[in-house]
């Protein structure tokens, strides 16, 4: 199995422990020494190699996928064979849309590469985390007497960047992370490792339509602040009062126009070097640090 797909939840109830010294590797994962190129052992036939065992997060076929949905399992995404156009396919697509579960229509060859079993044109992946409704996260923060601080990502497609953003968000006291249902890196094993486990602690809301989710924040008195290198106002000169949501874009195209139009304020990180821009996860960490310092200066604490 490729690392492009998430691993399943740990049913033991024990959360993995991470540390920077291990590079984000779970403590219970043994570390091997360096090995050079290996040679065939005992006349091993290298002309045929078995593919890696399939992940426990993989759900294959119509009946298992429908059972998982009926049981309320949290799905990362669903892949449906491109030419599947039956009545049951239409019903499933509607159900997935209602649940804000990302769906991809893919050629049969891609499903064949994922599994050698009879997939019947349908494969799903369990999510390692439970996504939480945005409205509940907003209400919970206000009921606790907190001024919410959300972090929304728009188009961050690298799993390590997403994990690092979540790490900074959790470290600096963010209420939750908001991700779109499509066009963003999947939350899977590599993202969790890059977050040093923060994605297992930080609430995450998945939005079918990010601009609509941001409108929900605005309707609840939460100001949207875009971090953009094209902004005129330096972040250290801005009034970063909470409640607010810090909006981040990807490194290729930045924040999309639909999302940027929602933002009340745009701020930038002033730079003096010749490098054009910062990595988005580094920029997120710096911006969240500025917000935390503003809270301290205003006497709110972190």
C-alpha positions as CSV (number, residue, x, y, z in Angstrom):
1,X,0.0,0.0,0.0
2,X,1.1,3.5,-0.7
3,X,1.4,6.0,2.0
4,X,-1.0,8.2,0.0
5,X,-3.8,6.6,1.9
6,X,-4.6,6.9,5.6
7,X,-4.1,4.1,8.1
8,X,-7.0,3.0,10.3
9,X,-7.7,4.1,13.9
10,X,-5.9,2.3,16.7
11,X,-8.6,0.2,18.2
12,X,-6.6,-0.3,21.4
13,X,-7.6,3.1,22.6
14,X,-4.0,4.1,23.1
15,X,-2.8,7.2,21.3
16,X,0.8,7.0,19.9
17,X,3.4,9.1,21.6
18,X,5.6,11.4,19.5
19,X,8.6,13.6,20.0
20,X,10.8,15.9,18.0
21,X,13.8,13.8,18.8
22,X,12.3,10.9,16.9
23,X,11.3,13.2,14.0
24,X,7.7,12.7,14.7
25,X,8.0,8.9,14.8
26,X,5.8,7.1,17.3
27,X,7.8,6.0,20.4
28,X,6.6,2.4,20.1
29,X,7.9,2.1,16.5
30,X,11.3,0.5,16.5
31,X,14.1,2.3,14.6
32,X,16.3,0.3,12.4
33,X,19.9,1.0,11.5
34,X,21.1,2.0,8.0
35,X,21.1,-0.8,5.5
36,X,22.7,-0.7,2.1
37,X,21.3,-2.3,-1.0
38,X,20.2,-5.9,-0.2
39,X,21.0,-9.0,-2.1
40,X,18.7,-11.9,-2.7
41,X,18.8,-14.4,0.1
42,X,19.0,-18.2,-0.4
43,X,18.3,-18.0,-4.1
44,X,15.3,-15.7,-3.6
45,X,13.3,-15.3,-6.8
46,X,13.2,-11.5,-7.3
47,X,11.2,-11.7,-10.5
48,X,8.0,-11.5,-8.5
49,X,7.5,-9.6,-5.3
50,X,4.3,-9.5,-3.4
51,X,2.7,-6.1,-2.8
52,X,2.6,-4.7,0.7
53,X,-0.3,-5.9,2.9
54,X,-3.4,-3.8,2.5
55,X,-4.0,-1.3,5.2
56,X,-6.7,-2.0,7.8
57,X,-8.2,1.4,6.8
58,X,-9.2,0.0,3.4
59,X,-12.8,-0.9,2.9
60,X,-13.5,-2.9,-0.3
61,X,-16.7,-3.5,-2.2
62,X,-20.3,-2.3,-2.0
63,X,-21.6,-4.2,1.0
64,X,-18.7,-3.4,3.4
65,X,-18.8,0.3,2.4
66,X,-22.5,0.6,2.9
67,X,-22.2,-1.2,6.2
68,X,-19.5,1.2,7.3
69,X,-21.7,4.2,6.5
70,X,-24.7,2.6,8.3
71,X,-22.5,2.1,11.4
72,X,-21.5,5.7,11.4
73,X,-17.8,5.1,10.6
74,X,-15.7,8.2,9.8
75,X,-14.5,7.9,6.2
76,X,-11.5,9.8,4.8
77,X,-12.7,9.5,1.2
78,X,-14.4,7.2,-1.3
79,X,-13.2,6.1,-4.7
80,X,-15.9,5.0,-7.2
81,X,-15.1,3.5,-10.6
82,X,-15.6,6.2,-13.3
83,X,-18.0,4.3,-15.5
84,X,-20.2,3.2,-12.5
85,X,-23.6,4.8,-13.3
86,X,-26.2,2.6,-11.7
87,X,-29.1,3.7,-9.6
88,X,-27.3,2.5,-6.4
89,X,-24.3,4.7,-7.5
90,X,-26.5,7.8,-7.6
91,X,-28.0,7.0,-4.2
92,X,-24.5,6.5,-2.7
93,X,-23.2,9.8,-4.2
94,X,-26.1,11.6,-2.7
95,X,-25.5,10.0,0.7
96,X,-21.8,10.9,0.6
97,X,-22.6,14.5,-0.3
98,X,-25.0,14.8,2.6
99,X,-22.2,13.6,4.9
100,X,-19.6,15.9,3.4
101,X,-17.4,12.9,2.5
102,X,-15.0,13.5,-0.4
103,X,-15.6,11.3,-3.5
104,X,-13.4,10.7,-6.5
105,X,-14.4,9.1,-9.7
106,X,-11.4,7.1,-10.9
107,X,-10.6,4.6,-13.7
108,X,-10.8,0.9,-12.8
109,X,-7.0,0.6,-13.2
110,X,-6.5,2.8,-10.1
111,X,-8.7,0.6,-8.0
112,X,-6.8,-2.4,-9.3
113,X,-3.6,-0.9,-8.1
114,X,-5.0,-0.3,-4.7
115,X,-6.3,-3.8,-4.1
116,X,-6.1,-7.2,-5.8
117,X,-9.5,-8.2,-4.3
118,X,-12.8,-7.9,-6.0
119,X,-13.5,-4.2,-5.3
120,X,-16.7,-4.1,-7.4
121,X,-15.7,-0.5,-8.5
122,X,-15.8,0.9,-4.9
123,X,-13.1,1.5,-2.3
124,X,-13.3,3.6,0.8
125,X,-10.7,4.7,3.4
126,X,-11.4,5.1,7.1
127,X,-10.3,8.3,8.7
128,X,-7.8,8.2,11.6
129,X,-9.7,11.1,13.3
130,X,-13.3,12.1,13.9
131,X,-14.3,15.3,12.1
132,X,-16.5,17.6,14.2
133,X,-19.3,19.9,13.1
134,X,-18.2,23.5,12.8
135,X,-21.3,24.9,14.4
136,X,-20.7,22.7,17.5
137,X,-17.1,23.9,17.8
138,X,-18.2,27.5,17.7
139,X,-20.9,27.0,20.3
140,X,-18.6,25.0,22.5
141,X,-16.0,27.8,22.5
142,X,-18.4,30.5,23.4
143,X,-20.1,28.4,26.1
144,X,-16.7,27.9,27.7
145,X,-16.2,31.7,27.8
146,X,-13.4,31.6,25.2
147,X,-12.8,33.9,22.3
148,X,-12.4,31.4,19.4
149,X,-9.3,31.2,17.2
150,X,-9.8,29.1,14.2
151,X,-7.2,28.2,11.5
152,X,-8.6,27.5,8.0
153,X,-6.5,26.1,5.1
154,X,-7.4,26.7,1.5
155,X,-5.7,24.2,-0.9
156,X,-2.8,23.0,1.2
157,X,-2.0,19.8,-0.6
158,X,1.2,18.6,1.1
159,X,0.5,16.2,4.0
160,X,3.6,17.4,5.9
161,X,2.6,21.0,5.6
162,X,-0.9,20.2,6.8
163,X,0.6,18.3,9.8
164,X,3.0,21.1,10.6
165,X,0.2,23.7,10.5
166,X,-1.9,21.6,12.8
167,X,1.1,21.3,15.2
168,X,1.5,25.1,15.4
169,X,-2.2,25.7,15.7
170,X,-2.4,23.3,18.7
171,X,0.7,24.7,20.3
172,X,-0.6,28.3,20.1
173,X,-4.1,27.4,21.5
174,X,-6.2,27.4,18.4
175,X,-9.8,26.3,18.8
176,X,-9.9,24.1,15.8
177,X,-8.6,23.5,12.2
178,X,-11.0,23.9,9.3
179,X,-10.2,22.0,6.0
180,X,-12.2,21.8,2.8
181,X,-13.6,18.4,1.8
182,X,-11.7,18.5,-1.5
183,X,-8.5,20.0,-2.7
184,X,-6.6,19.5,0.5
185,X,-4.0,17.0,1.7
186,X,-5.6,13.9,3.4
187,X,-5.3,13.5,7.1
188,X,-3.5,10.2,7.3
189,X,-0.4,8.7,9.0
190,X,2.2,11.1,7.5
191,X,0.1,14.1,8.4
192,X,-0.3,12.9,12.0
193,X,3.4,12.2,12.2
194,X,4.3,15.7,10.9
195,X,1.9,17.2,13.4
196,X,3.7,15.3,16.3
197,X,0.3,13.9,17.2
198,X,-1.4,17.3,17.3
199,X,-4.0,16.2,14.8
200,X,-5.1,13.6,17.4
201,X,-5.7,16.4,19.9
202,X,-6.8,19.4,17.8
203,X,-10.5,19.4,16.7
204,X,-10.8,19.4,12.9
205,X,-13.9,20.5,11.0
206,X,-14.4,19.4,7.4
207,X,-16.3,21.8,5.1
208,X,-18.0,20.7,1.9
209,X,-17.7,24.3,0.7
210,X,-15.0,26.5,2.5
211,X,-16.5,29.9,1.7
212,X,-19.8,28.8,3.2
213,X,-18.0,27.6,6.3
214,X,-16.3,30.9,6.6
215,X,-19.6,32.7,6.3
216,X,-20.8,30.6,9.2
217,X,-17.8,32.0,11.2
218,X,-18.7,35.5,10.2
219,X,-22.3,35.1,11.2
220,X,-21.1,34.1,14.7
221,X,-19.0,37.2,15.1
222,X,-15.6,35.7,14.1
223,X,-13.4,37.9,11.9
224,X,-11.6,36.4,9.0
225,X,-7.9,37.4,8.6
226,X,-6.1,36.2,5.5
227,X,-2.3,35.7,5.6
228,X,-1.1,36.8,2.2
229,X,2.3,37.9,0.8
230,X,0.3,40.4,-1.4
231,X,-1.2,42.1,1.7
232,X,-0.2,45.7,2.4
233,X,-0.4,45.6,6.3
234,X,2.4,43.9,8.2
235,X,1.1,41.4,10.8
236,X,3.0,43.1,13.6
237,X,1.1,46.4,13.0
238,X,-2.3,44.8,12.8
239,X,-4.9,44.6,15.5
240,X,-5.4,40.8,15.9
241,X,-8.4,40.9,18.2
242,X,-10.2,37.6,18.9
243,X,-12.5,36.0,18.0
244,X,-10.9,35.4,14.6
245,X,-10.0,32.8,12.0
246,X,-6.5,32.8,10.3
247,X,-6.9,31.8,6.7
248,X,-4.0,30.2,4.8
249,X,-3.6,29.4,1.2
250,X,-1.3,27.0,-0.7
251,X,2.2,27.8,-2.0
252,X,1.3,27.7,-5.6
253,X,-1.7,30.0,-6.0
254,X,-2.3,31.3,-2.4
255,X,-5.8,31.9,-1.1
256,X,-8.5,31.4,-3.7
257,X,-10.5,34.5,-4.8
258,X,-13.8,33.2,-3.4
259,X,-12.2,32.7,0.0
260,X,-10.2,35.9,-0.1
261,X,-13.3,38.0,-0.7
262,X,-14.7,36.8,2.5
263,X,-11.8,38.0,4.6
264,X,-12.2,41.3,6.4
265,X,-8.4,41.8,6.8
266,X,-5.3,40.8,5.0
267,X,-1.9,40.7,6.6
268,X,1.6,39.8,5.5
269,X,4.9,38.7,7.1
270,X,7.5,41.4,6.3
271,X,10.7,39.8,4.9
272,X,14.0,41.4,3.9
273,X,15.7,38.4,2.2
274,X,15.8,37.6,-1.5
275,X,13.7,34.4,-1.2
276,X,10.3,35.0,-2.7
277,X,8.1,33.4,0.0
278,X,8.0,31.2,3.1
279,X,6.8,27.7,3.3
280,X,3.1,27.8,4.2
281,X,3.6,25.8,7.4
282,X,6.4,28.1,8.6
283,X,4.4,31.2,7.8
284,X,1.5,29.7,9.7
285,X,3.7,29.2,12.8
286,X,5.0,32.7,12.7
287,X,1.6,34.2,12.3
288,X,0.1,32.2,15.1
289,X,3.0,33.3,17.3
290,X,2.2,36.9,16.6
291,X,-1.5,36.3,17.5
292,X,-0.4,34.7,20.8
293,X,1.8,37.6,21.6
294,X,-1.0,40.0,20.8
295,X,-3.3,38.1,23.3
296,X,-0.6,38.5,26.0
297,X,-0.1,42.2,25.2
298,X,-3.9,42.7,25.5
299,X,-3.9,40.8,28.8
300,X,-6.0,37.9,27.6
301,X,-3.2,35.3,28.1
302,X,-2.8,32.2,25.9
